[in-house]
Amino acid sequence: MTFTTRSVFLAASTLACGLLLGALVSCGGGGVGSGGTGAESGVNVGTVNGFGSVIVDGVRYDDRSASVVAEVGPGRDAVAEVKLGHRVSVVYETAGVASVVRVEASLAGAVDSVASPAQFSMLGQTVSVNSIGTAGPITQFGGGYVRASDLRAGDAVEVHAILVGQGDTALLQATRVEKLAAVPGYLRVSGLVKNLGSGGATTFALGTLTLDASAASVLPSGSNLANGQSVSVLALPSTLTQTSPGVFRLQAAQVRIRGLSGGGLDDYLSGSVTQLDTQARSFTLGSQRVVYAAATVTPATMSLANGQYVQVRGMASTNGSLAAASVTIRDAGSESEAELRGNISGFDALTRSFSLRGVRVDASGTVLESCPNSGLADGLFVEVEGALSSNGVVARKVHCEDEQPGTTVEREGVAASVDVAAKSFSLVPEQGSPQAVTWTDTTFFGEVTAQTLSGKKVKVEGRLVGAVLVATKIKR
């Protein structure tokens, strides 16, 4: 979606620039865009539902040359990994080709209380867990969590969620809940501003959390806070205080206001429909008003309703609304909830389950297509379509195929002959010949660093360029 501050990344050297969700803050130094203009064609703000390319609410983007980042502190980015259920903003200059993928969590901190397996609270926000495909993406769990009942009060977690407006406040419907090893360096909380100025000119509430933004940077620069705005806040954990049971106060270090600006770009936004007005042909996604008077609604057999998860494609109007050209109702009953493409690893012949692009796949009830007579095995390149479970995908179809040039592939082995200066090593598998691997400044390292890589058993994801595997991810 096209937000108020924008520019294009200059690859890894611009990772330190802070970005507004779905918008790129100018980092200086010019930009690389279509025709050398430095302007992107559009932004897709949505939920990741597959990999092959990265797939966001069914729309595929070639991400092989994209910068993948997440904000880890005020105006400070780090290379990140995209996971199933993440909320992201994908910037593209050419249709279907991502230039930047920004991972955007809604909450990061400690769980305050768990009301039921379907609901918990943290940082003054109510978080719901979704298990119904017609209401939106099934909530994914990771980091050691398998299901909602694994959550405990006090756990450090990161939550990706859809903002569902409810009067002057909002519910966060989780698309992914990830357990963290510890509370991050900066807490993150998102919601709708209310009670602005009731405790001071820059004091406001998100849910039951009171925010003091008197010392915070408010972005975009020069913007003013207002009730009803959708914002994301970063704050140091040491500034969180409890004023009474279940009531907290936080000193904000940074407040980002999310808002649209006109630009004539081709943008996507997904979320849960609220405030549907069939006479005015409008509805709200989070805090964003959508006008669908000229839009095509698909599937044609379905009618819009509050609570539906939809993807809108359109352009931002000067009045701040999103003029929709199309509205797609993302219904699990009419389409695959998830799509994956890559190499099988960790195949379990007893349960017919395996890992694919970091996602656990249950293939116990599927029919195989074009696969060897011997069946599934580690290393096979497959395409999977299926339904989401709480910790992966239940396959409806597994189609075996040959690796194509330029396709993202996965390889496993032990890292040897590591040359940190040259950013290269040899990946030695249990069987077969060693694979030459190189990495770049935008390669994601998981549970290992370039300096500790030697001798470690790792999984490498990337693309083959001649005989060399250029890594996008290196993980233990």
C-alpha positions as CSV (number, residue, x, y, z in Angstrom):
1,M,0.0,0.0,0.0
2,T,1.2,3.6,-0.7
3,F,2.0,5.3,2.6
4,T,3.0,8.8,3.3
5,T,6.8,8.5,3.2
6,R,8.4,6.6,0.4
7,S,11.7,5.8,-1.5
8,V,13.5,2.7,-2.8
9,F,16.2,0.8,-1.0
10,L,19.7,0.8,-2.4
11,A,20.4,-2.8,-1.5
12,A,22.3,-3.6,1.7
13,S,23.9,-0.2,2.2
14,T,20.5,1.3,3.1
15,L,19.4,-1.3,5.7
16,A,19.9,1.3,8.5
17,C,17.0,3.4,7.2
18,G,13.8,3.2,9.2
19,L,10.6,2.4,7.2
20,L,7.0,3.0,7.8
21,L,4.9,-0.2,7.2
22,G,4.3,-0.5,3.5
23,A,6.2,2.7,2.9
24,L,9.9,3.5,2.4
25,V,11.4,6.4,4.2
26,S,13.9,8.4,2.1
27,C,17.4,7.4,2.9
28,G,19.2,9.9,0.5
29,G,21.6,9.1,-2.3
30,G,19.0,8.6,-5.0
31,G,17.2,5.4,-5.9
32,V,17.0,2.7,-8.5
33,G,13.6,2.3,-10.1
34,S,11.8,1.5,-13.3
35,G,13.4,3.5,-16.1
36,G,15.9,5.0,-13.5
37,T,13.1,7.1,-12.0
38,G,13.7,5.9,-8.4
39,A,10.0,5.2,-7.9
40,E,8.4,1.9,-7.2
41,S,5.4,0.7,-9.0
42,G,3.5,-0.4,-5.9
43,V,3.5,-2.1,-2.5
44,N,1.7,-5.2,-1.3
45,V,0.8,-5.2,2.4
46,G,-0.4,-8.6,3.4
47,T,0.2,-12.1,4.9
48,V,2.8,-14.6,3.6
49,N,1.0,-17.8,2.5
50,G,3.8,-19.5,0.6
51,F,7.2,-19.8,-0.9
52,G,8.7,-20.6,-4.2
53,S,8.9,-17.1,-4.9
54,V,7.5,-15.3,-1.8
55,I,3.7,-15.5,-2.0
56,V,1.6,-12.8,-0.3
57,D,-2.1,-13.5,-0.2
58,G,-1.8,-15.5,-3.4
59,V,0.3,-13.0,-5.3
60,R,3.8,-14.2,-6.2
61,Y,6.9,-12.2,-6.2
62,D,10.4,-13.1,-7.3
63,D,12.4,-12.3,-4.2
64,R,15.8,-13.6,-5.3
65,S,17.3,-10.1,-5.6
66,A,15.2,-8.5,-2.9
67,S,16.5,-7.0,0.4
68,V,14.6,-8.6,3.3
69,V,14.7,-6.4,6.4
70,A,12.9,-5.8,9.7
71,E,13.2,-2.8,12.0
72,V,15.0,-3.7,15.3
73,G,15.3,-0.3,16.8
74,P,14.3,3.3,16.0
75,G,15.4,3.9,12.4
76,R,17.6,0.8,12.6
77,D,17.1,-2.3,10.3
78,A,18.6,-5.7,10.2
79,V,18.5,-8.5,7.6
80,A,15.5,-10.7,8.3
81,E,13.9,-14.0,7.4
82,V,10.4,-14.3,6.0
83,K,8.2,-17.0,7.6
84,L,4.7,-18.4,6.9
85,G,2.1,-16.1,8.5
86,H,4.4,-13.1,8.6
87,R,2.8,-9.7,7.8
88,V,5.0,-8.0,5.3
89,S,5.1,-5.1,2.9
90,V,6.6,-6.0,-0.5
91,V,7.8,-3.2,-2.7
92,Y,8.0,-3.9,-6.4
93,E,9.3,-1.8,-9.3
94,T,8.2,-4.4,-11.9
95,A,5.1,-6.5,-11.5
96,G,5.9,-9.8,-9.7
97,V,9.5,-8.8,-8.9
98,A,10.2,-7.7,-5.3
99,S,12.8,-5.1,-4.6
100,V,12.3,-4.9,-0.8
101,V,10.4,-7.2,1.6
102,R,9.8,-5.6,4.9
103,V,8.9,-8.0,7.8
104,E,6.4,-6.1,10.1
105,A,5.5,-7.6,13.5
106,S,2.6,-6.0,15.4
107,L,3.8,-6.9,18.9
108,A,7.0,-7.9,20.5
109,G,7.4,-8.4,24.2
110,A,6.1,-10.6,27.0
111,V,2.7,-12.3,27.3
112,D,0.7,-10.7,30.2
113,S,-2.1,-13.3,30.5
114,V,-3.7,-16.2,28.7
115,A,-7.5,-16.1,28.8
116,S,-8.0,-19.2,26.7
117,P,-6.3,-21.1,23.9
118,A,-8.0,-18.7,21.5
119,Q,-7.1,-15.4,23.2
120,F,-4.2,-13.8,25.2
121,S,-3.1,-10.3,26.1
122,M,0.2,-8.5,26.0
123,L,1.2,-4.8,26.2
124,G,-2.4,-3.8,26.8
125,Q,-3.6,-5.4,23.5
126,T,-6.0,-8.3,23.1
127,V,-4.8,-11.0,20.7
128,S,-7.1,-13.6,19.2
129,V,-5.9,-16.9,17.6
130,N,-7.7,-17.8,14.4
131,S,-8.5,-21.5,13.5
132,I,-11.2,-20.8,10.9
133,G,-10.0,-20.5,7.3
134,T,-12.9,-18.4,6.2
135,A,-12.0,-15.7,8.8
136,G,-8.5,-15.2,7.6
137,P,-5.1,-17.0,7.7
138,I,-4.9,-19.8,10.3
139,T,-2.6,-18.6,13.0
140,Q,0.9,-20.1,12.7
141,F,3.0,-21.0,15.7
142,G,6.8,-21.2,15.8
143,G,9.9,-20.9,17.9
144,G,9.0,-24.0,19.9
145,Y,5.2,-23.4,20.0
146,V,3.1,-26.0,18.2
147,R,-0.4,-24.8,19.1
148,A,-2.2,-22.0,21.0
149,S,-2.3,-24.0,24.3
150,D,1.5,-23.8,24.4
151,L,1.5,-20.1,25.4
152,R,2.2,-19.1,29.0
153,A,2.1,-15.8,30.8
154,G,5.6,-14.3,30.9
155,D,6.7,-15.9,27.6
156,A,8.6,-13.6,25.2
157,V,6.8,-13.6,21.9
158,E,6.6,-11.8,18.6
159,V,3.1,-11.5,17.1
160,H,2.1,-10.8,13.5
161,A,-1.5,-9.8,13.2
162,I,-4.4,-8.2,11.3
163,L,-5.7,-5.0,13.0
164,V,-9.4,-5.4,13.4
165,G,-11.1,-2.2,14.4
166,Q,-13.7,-2.3,17.2
167,G,-15.0,1.1,17.9
168,D,-12.2,3.3,19.2
169,T,-9.9,0.4,19.8
170,A,-8.8,-2.7,18.0
171,L,-8.4,-6.5,18.3
172,L,-5.2,-8.1,16.9
173,Q,-6.0,-11.3,15.0
174,A,-2.8,-13.2,14.9
175,T,-1.4,-14.6,11.7
176,R,1.8,-15.9,13.4
177,V,2.9,-16.2,17.0
178,E,6.6,-16.9,17.5
179,K,8.2,-17.7,20.9
180,L,11.5,-15.8,21.4
181,A,14.5,-16.7,23.5
182,A,14.2,-13.3,25.4
183,V,12.3,-10.0,25.3
184,P,13.8,-8.0,22.4
185,G,15.9,-4.8,22.8
186,Y,12.9,-2.8,21.9
187,L,9.3,-3.6,22.7
188,R,6.8,-3.2,19.8
189,V,3.1,-2.4,20.1
190,S,0.6,-1.5,17.4
191,G,-3.0,-0.3,17.5
192,L,-5.5,2.6,17.1
193,V,-4.8,5.8,18.9
194,K,-7.4,6.8,21.5
195,N,-7.6,9.3,24.4
196,L,-5.0,11.5,22.9
197,G,-4.0,14.3,25.3
198,S,-6.0,13.0,28.2
199,G,-2.9,12.7,30.3
200,G,-0.8,15.3,28.4
201,A,-0.4,16.7,24.9
202,T,1.5,13.6,23.7
203,T,-0.1,11.0,25.9
204,F,-2.4,8.4,24.2
205,A,-3.7,4.9,24.7
206,L,-3.5,1.7,22.6
207,G,-6.0,-0.7,24.1
208,T,-5.4,-0.5,27.8
209,L,-1.8,0.6,27.4
210,T,-0.9,4.3,28.1
211,L,1.8,5.7,25.9
212,D,3.9,8.7,26.8
213,A,5.3,10.0,23.5
214,S,6.8,13.3,24.9
215,A,10.4,12.1,24.1
216,A,9.6,10.1,21.0
217,S,10.3,10.7,17.4
218,V,7.0,10.8,15.5
219,L,7.3,9.6,11.9
220,P,6.7,10.7,9.2
221,S,8.6,13.7,10.3
222,G,6.3,16.7,10.9
223,S,3.2,14.6,11.4
224,N,0.8,15.1,14.2
225,L,-0.9,12.4,16.3
226,A,-4.7,12.1,16.1
227,N,-7.3,9.8,17.6
228,G,-8.2,6.9,15.3
229,Q,-4.8,6.7,13.6
230,S,-3.1,3.3,13.2
231,V,0.4,3.5,14.7
232,S,3.4,1.2,15.6
233,V,5.4,2.1,18.7
234,L,8.9,1.1,19.7
235,A,10.0,1.5,23.4
236,L,12.7,0.3,25.7
237,P,11.5,-2.6,28.0
238,S,12.9,-0.7,31.1
239,T,10.2,2.0,30.5
240,L,7.3,-0.4,31.0
241,T,5.6,0.2,34.3
242,Q,2.4,-1.3,35.8
243,T,0.1,1.3,37.3
244,S,-2.5,-1.1,38.6
245,P,-3.4,-4.8,37.9
246,G,-3.5,-5.3,34.2
247,V,-2.9,-1.6,33.4
248,F,0.5,-0.5,32.0
249,R,2.3,2.6,31.0
250,L,5.1,2.8,28.4
251,Q,7.6,5.6,27.4
252,A,7.7,5.6,23.6
253,A,11.0,6.0,21.8
254,Q,9.4,6.1,18.3
255,V,5.9,6.3,17.0
256,R,5.2,5.6,13.3
257,I,1.8,6.8,11.9
258,R,0.4,4.6,9.1
259,G,-1.5,6.6,6.5
260,L,-2.1,6.7,2.8
261,S,-0.9,9.3,0.3
262,G,-2.0,9.6,-3.4
263,G,0.5,8.5,-5.9
264,G,-1.2,6.5,-8.6
265,L,0.6,3.4,-7.7
266,D,-0.6,-0.2,-8.1
267,D,-1.1,-1.3,-4.4
268,Y,-2.5,-4.2,-2.5
269,L,-3.8,-4.3,1.1
270,S,-5.3,-7.3,3.0
271,G,-7.2,-7.4,6.2
272,S,-10.5,-8.2,7.9
273,V,-13.6,-6.3,6.7
274,T,-15.3,-4.0,9.3
275,Q,-17.9,-1.2,9.0
276,L,-19.2,-2.5,5.7
277,D,-21.6,0.0,4.1
278,T,-23.2,-1.6,1.0
279,Q,-25.0,1.6,0.2
280,A,-21.9,3.7,0.1
281,R,-20.0,0.7,-1.1
282,S,-17.2,1.1,1.4
283,F,-15.6,-0.7,4.3
284,T,-12.6,-0.5,6.6
285,L,-9.5,-2.6,6.9
286,G,-7.9,-1.7,10.2
287,S,-8.1,2.0,10.1
288,Q,-8.1,2.3,6.3
289,R,-11.3,3.2,4.5
290,V,-11.8,1.4,1.2
291,V,-14.2,2.5,-1.5
292,Y,-15.2,-0.4,-3.8
293,A,-17.8,1.4,-6.0
294,A,-15.8,0.6,-9.2
295,A,-14.3,-2.7,-8.0
296,T,-14.7,-6.2,-9.2
297,V,-15.5,-8.5,-6.3
298,T,-14.3,-12.1,-6.6
299,P,-15.4,-14.9,-6.3
300,A,-18.5,-13.6,-8.1
301,T,-20.6,-16.1,-6.2
302,M,-19.8,-14.5,-2.8
303,S,-21.0,-11.3,-1.2
304,L,-18.9,-9.0,1.0
305,A,-19.6,-9.3,4.7
306,N,-18.0,-8.0,8.0
307,G,-15.4,-10.4,9.3
308,Q,-14.2,-11.6,5.9
309,Y,-10.5,-11.6,5.1
310,V,-10.0,-9.8,1.8
311,Q,-7.3,-8.5,-0.5
312,V,-7.9,-5.1,-2.1
313,R,-6.0,-3.9,-5.2
314,G,-6.3,-0.2,-6.0
315,M,-4.9,3.3,-5.7
316,A,-4.7,5.8,-2.9
317,S,-6.9,8.8,-3.2
318,T,-6.0,12.3,-2.1
319,N,-8.6,12.1,0.6
320,G,-6.8,9.2,2.2
321,S,-9.2,6.5,1.1
322,L,-8.2,3.5,-1.1
323,A,-10.1,3.4,-4.4
324,A,-10.4,-0.3,-5.1
325,A,-10.2,-1.8,-8.6
326,S,-10.6,-5.3,-7.3
327,V,-11.6,-7.0,-4.0
328,T,-10.7,-10.7,-3.6
329,I,-12.4,-12.6,-0.8
330,R,-9.7,-14.9,0.5
331,D,-11.8,-18.0,1.4
332,A,-10.2,-21.3,2.4
333,G,-13.1,-23.1,0.8
334,S,-12.4,-21.8,-2.6
335,E,-8.6,-21.8,-2.9
336,S,-5.4,-23.2,-1.5
337,E,-4.4,-21.6,1.8
338,A,-0.7,-22.3,1.2
339,E,1.7,-23.0,-1.6
340,L,5.3,-24.2,-1.3
341,R,8.0,-25.0,-3.8
342,G,11.4,-26.4,-3.0
343,N,13.5,-29.4,-1.9
344,I,12.3,-31.9,0.6
345,S,14.3,-32.4,3.8
346,G,13.7,-34.4,7.0
347,F,11.4,-36.8,5.3
348,D,9.7,-39.2,7.8
349,A,8.4,-42.3,5.8
350,L,6.2,-43.4,8.8
351,T,4.2,-40.1,9.0
352,R,4.8,-39.0,5.4
353,S,5.8,-35.6,6.7
354,F,8.8,-33.4,5.8
355,S,10.2,-29.9,5.8
356,L,9.9,-27.6,2.8
357,R,11.3,-24.0,2.8
358,G,11.3,-24.1,6.6
359,V,7.6,-25.2,6.8
360,R,6.5,-28.5,8.2
361,V,4.3,-30.4,5.6
362,D,1.9,-33.3,6.4
363,A,1.6,-35.3,3.2
364,S,-0.1,-38.3,4.8
365,G,-3.4,-37.8,3.0
366,T,-2.3,-36.6,-0.4
367,V,-1.9,-38.2,-3.8
368,L,1.5,-37.8,-5.4
369,E,1.8,-36.4,-8.9
370,S,4.8,-37.2,-11.3
371,C,6.8,-38.6,-8.4
372,P,9.2,-41.5,-8.5
373,N,7.7,-45.0,-8.0
374,S,9.8,-45.1,-4.8
375,G,7.8,-42.2,-3.4
376,L,9.0,-39.1,-1.6
377,A,12.6,-38.7,-0.3
378,D,15.0,-36.0,0.9
379,G,16.3,-33.8,-1.9
380,L,13.3,-34.2,-4.2
381,F,12.1,-30.9,-5.7
382,V,8.3,-30.6,-5.2
383,E,5.4,-28.2,-5.4
384,V,2.9,-28.4,-2.5
385,E,-0.6,-27.0,-2.3
386,G,-2.7,-27.4,0.8
387,A,-4.5,-26.1,3.9
388,L,-2.9,-24.4,6.9
389,S,-2.6,-26.1,10.2
390,S,-1.3,-24.3,13.4
391,N,2.3,-25.3,12.7
392,G,2.5,-25.9,8.9
393,V,0.7,-27.2,5.9
394,V,-1.6,-30.2,5.4
395,A,-0.9,-31.1,1.7
396,R,-3.7,-31.6,-0.8
397,K,-1.3,-32.0,-3.7
398,V,2.4,-32.9,-3.9
399,H,3.8,-32.6,-7.4
400,C,7.4,-33.7,-8.2
401,E,9.4,-31.8,-10.8
402,D,12.9,-31.1,-12.0
403,E,14.9,-28.2,-10.6
404,Q,14.8,-25.3,-13.2
405,P,17.7,-22.9,-13.7
406,G,17.4,-19.9,-11.4
407,T,14.9,-21.7,-9.1
408,T,15.4,-21.3,-5.3
409,V,16.8,-24.6,-4.0
410,E,17.9,-25.9,-0.6
411,R,21.1,-27.9,0.3
412,E,22.3,-29.4,3.5
413,G,25.8,-30.3,4.7
414,V,28.8,-29.3,6.8
415,A,30.4,-25.9,6.2
416,A,34.1,-26.3,5.3
417,S,36.9,-24.1,3.9
418,V,35.1,-21.0,5.1
419,D,36.6,-17.7,3.7
420,V,34.9,-14.9,5.6
421,A,36.7,-12.2,3.5
422,A,35.6,-13.8,0.2
423,K,32.2,-14.7,1.7
424,S,32.4,-18.3,0.5
425,F,32.6,-21.9,1.8
426,S,32.3,-25.5,0.7
427,L,29.1,-27.3,1.7
428,V,29.9,-31.0,2.3
429,P,26.9,-33.3,2.2
430,E,26.6,-36.7,3.8
431,Q,26.5,-38.1,0.3
432,G,27.6,-36.6,-3.0
433,S,30.0,-33.9,-4.0
434,P,30.7,-30.7,-2.1
435,Q,28.8,-27.6,-3.2
436,A,30.5,-24.2,-3.6
437,V,28.5,-21.5,-1.7
438,T,28.8,-17.8,-1.6
439,W,26.9,-15.2,0.5
440,T,26.2,-11.5,0.2
441,D,25.5,-8.6,2.6
442,T,21.8,-9.4,2.4
443,T,22.1,-13.1,3.3
444,F,20.2,-14.1,6.4
445,F,22.2,-16.1,9.0
446,G,20.1,-18.2,11.5
447,E,21.7,-19.5,14.8
448,V,25.1,-19.1,13.2
449,T,27.4,-16.3,11.9
450,A,30.0,-16.0,9.2
451,Q,32.6,-16.2,12.0
452,T,31.2,-19.3,13.6
453,L,30.2,-21.1,10.4
454,S,33.1,-23.4,10.0
455,G,32.4,-27.0,10.9
456,K,28.6,-26.4,11.5
457,K,25.9,-28.5,9.9
458,V,23.7,-26.0,8.0
459,K,20.9,-25.7,5.5
460,V,21.5,-23.3,2.7
461,E,18.7,-21.7,0.6
462,G,19.6,-19.8,-2.5
463,R,19.9,-20.1,-6.3
464,L,22.5,-21.8,-8.4
465,V,24.5,-19.5,-10.6
466,G,26.6,-21.9,-12.7
467,A,28.2,-24.2,-10.3
468,V,27.9,-21.8,-7.3
469,L,25.0,-21.6,-4.8
470,V,24.4,-18.0,-4.0
471,A,22.8,-18.1,-0.5
472,T,19.8,-16.1,0.6
473,K,19.7,-18.0,3.9
474,I,22.2,-20.0,5.9
475,K,20.8,-21.7,9.0
476,R,21.9,-24.3,11.5
